[in-house]
Amino acid sequence: MVTYSTNELIPSSEFAKKFGSYLAQIKDNTVDKLAILKNNKVEAVIISKDEYEAMKEAMKEIEAKKILESIQVGLEDVKNGNTHSIDKLWDEL
């Protein structure tokens, strides 16, 4: 679970009023993230563009690794005389 420090929790009304200053905090890496609260619940999290792009790349790598692992398992099964339908392999992904 993600934890937030006090300076990272921002009510949505305050965020709307001081958008520029909060954007600057993210851009300057003063804070790693800002959690926007509505009715005392986190509704959104703001991160830097660089952090977002790094996360997206990491997710692509994880997905590619899962696909490759599934292919490897399928190839090993074929070597052992077992076959699977493409639909079953897709469902496993």
Wavefront OBJ file of the C-alpha trace (Angstrom):
o trace
v 0.000 0.000 0.000
v 1.213 3.479 -0.845
v 1.722 5.854 2.049
v 1.537 9.631 1.904
v 3.224 12.224 4.068
v 1.197 15.145 5.367
v 2.614 17.564 2.779
v 1.518 15.191 -0.012
v -2.181 15.195 0.969
v -4.040 18.092 -0.651
v -7.781 18.823 -0.500
v -9.191 19.218 -4.017
v -10.431 22.752 -3.296
v -6.958 23.871 -2.211
v -5.385 22.104 -5.188
v -7.692 24.010 -7.540
v -6.797 27.343 -5.939
v -3.035 26.740 -5.886
v -2.609 24.533 -8.953
v 0.496 26.371 -10.175
v 2.380 26.054 -6.908
v 1.576 22.334 -6.608
v 2.590 21.751 -10.206
v 5.894 23.475 -9.451
v 6.449 21.181 -6.436
v 6.013 18.131 -8.666
v 8.154 19.576 -11.448
v 10.965 20.586 -9.054
v 10.793 17.222 -7.232
v 10.036 18.963 -3.936
v 7.542 16.129 -3.421
v 7.412 12.734 -5.145
v 3.654 12.751 -5.473
v 0.557 14.689 -4.482
v -2.588 12.897 -3.377
v -5.713 14.901 -4.151
v -8.429 14.409 -1.532
v -12.153 14.661 -2.000
v -14.332 13.989 1.043
v -11.166 12.894 2.883
v -10.467 10.104 0.370
v -7.633 9.985 -2.136
v -9.225 10.473 -5.557
v -6.132 11.070 -7.696
v -2.370 11.135 -7.452
v -0.221 13.626 -9.337
v 3.307 12.589 -10.309
v 5.919 14.098 -12.596
v 5.945 13.419 -16.314
v 9.299 11.658 -15.978
v 7.998 9.410 -13.202
v 4.882 8.573 -15.214
v 6.924 7.708 -18.309
v 9.274 5.525 -16.247
v 6.296 3.696 -14.733
v 4.741 3.116 -18.170
v 8.029 1.725 -19.503
v 8.358 -0.549 -16.475
v 4.824 -1.850 -17.042
v 5.611 -2.549 -20.708
v 8.699 -4.495 -19.678
v 6.727 -6.516 -17.115
v 4.036 -7.318 -19.688
v 6.647 -8.325 -22.283
v 8.366 -10.548 -19.723
v 5.060 -12.277 -18.897
v 4.412 -12.898 -22.589
v 7.895 -14.307 -23.111
v 7.576 -16.536 -20.049
v 4.247 -17.844 -21.336
v 5.781 -18.568 -24.739
v 8.685 -20.355 -23.061
v 6.304 -22.522 -21.021
v 4.343 -23.302 -24.174
v 7.497 -24.280 -26.046
v 8.582 -26.533 -23.187
v 5.138 -28.161 -23.160
v 5.367 -28.793 -26.918
v 8.789 -30.415 -26.408
v 7.161 -32.699 -23.835
v 4.342 -33.599 -26.215
v 1.710 -31.409 -24.563
v -0.213 -28.878 -26.614
v -2.432 -25.965 -25.662
v -4.844 -23.958 -27.732
v -3.935 -20.351 -28.418
v -7.110 -19.310 -26.571
v -6.000 -21.131 -23.408
v -2.554 -19.527 -23.592
v -4.145 -16.111 -24.090
v -6.391 -16.635 -21.059
v -3.332 -17.508 -18.967
v -1.768 -14.178 -19.874
l 1 2 3 4 5 6 7 8 9 10 11 12 13 14 15 16 17 18 19 20 21 22 23 24 25 26 27 28 29 30 31 32 33 34 35 36 37 38 39 40 41 42 43 44 45 46 47 48 49 50 51 52 53 54 55 56 57 58 59 60 61 62 63 64 65 66 67 68 69 70 71 72 73 74 75 76 77 78 79 80 81 82 83 84 85 86 87 88 89 90 91 92 93
